[in-house]
């Protein structure tokens, strides 16, 4: 027997209904904020992620699915969405669009070779947004407001937003030097990854999964101590807008996003629901002010976030929230052996009229067919016998109340629609 690849999952019909519900709501919320959908390829040039995500990140060093095509080109299944969206923005010259900033959202599978954990898979689905072309604290607040509304729209109560500023490039460079001086005398106590990152991206040491309990990590200087005046003022304005929008947040000076392109605003959304699991992060995002130039694009800035659909569903489950996604059909046509062909025509006509209709295909007795109608939560049933065809009249029964009414065969669709 051939089994599913490790780190992937089959999403079966009982669950796909939840996925459709969640994704539909996400699309609607994005539209409310005037974000337009973008769809990028599932694989891109490996260089896009090596440059855009950062060569010192775990994603690039350890987690990417990379392969050579028949032209000996190195390609990679996308491990995240931002780099691909920015590549498309640059390639399609969206900075020349009349509508600015360019506000985009995406929803699709990503791929990372990492250890399978609860709610984390090697193929997973991300919903994310990118607002490119404006360096304005108000749009940072807009993006965080969207994140907040998303989780609240599903009824989640036990969430928190964690906020920090990691400053502009000048602030980050000064902070980088401070971290190097702090960690260098003790670097032999750290894992090999941290040793390699010391001079390339020492901020990555702060969120290392192996060494996060090291005393030297806990006593490391905070980025907020190295923010220049512009970065401090930008951060204060972001917080003022969040306060204006009544968005609760917790400041955490130790929060640093793991990707190399982040600047200024950084944030995460975490679940505090009991039993959710050790890894509490639901969503992460922030501003990137150098990414476009890093990918040979114009000097534009952006901000965005990405959330895992799997982890959103896990949070919904942890808070015991029931989604209104009961799958049902409008009508089940119960047949007799002599009326099957006529039933096939009637069911087809109902479907063409936009009615969700079904019938028996296993030759069940009437009792078995009625049980099947119950199992699929049919709103109505009709029993189609020879007499119903001859008289052109049929009794339609509401399954929930048991009430029934006699109507003409051709009026079934309009009756269900309430016309």
Secondary structure, DSSP 8 states (H G I E B T S, - for coil): -----TT-----HHHHHHHHHHHHHHHHHHHHTT-EE----SEEEHHHHHHHT-TTSHIIIII--EEE-TT--EEEE-S-SHHHHHHHHHHTTGGG-SSSSEEEEEEEEEE-----BTTB-SEEEEEEEEEES---HHHHHHHHHHHHHHHHHTT--SEEEEEEE---HHHHHHHHHHHHHHHHTTGGGS-HHHHHHTTT-GGGGGG-TTTTT-HHHHTS--GGGG--HHHHHHHHHHHHHHHHTT---EE-TT---SSTT-EEEEEEEEE--TTS-S--EEEEEEEESSHHHHTT--S--EEEEEEEHHHHHHHHHHTT---S-----SEEEEE-GGGHHHHHHHHHHHHHTT--EEE--S---HHHHHHHHHHTT-SEEEEE-HHHHHHTEEEEEETTT--EEEEEGGGHHHHHHT-
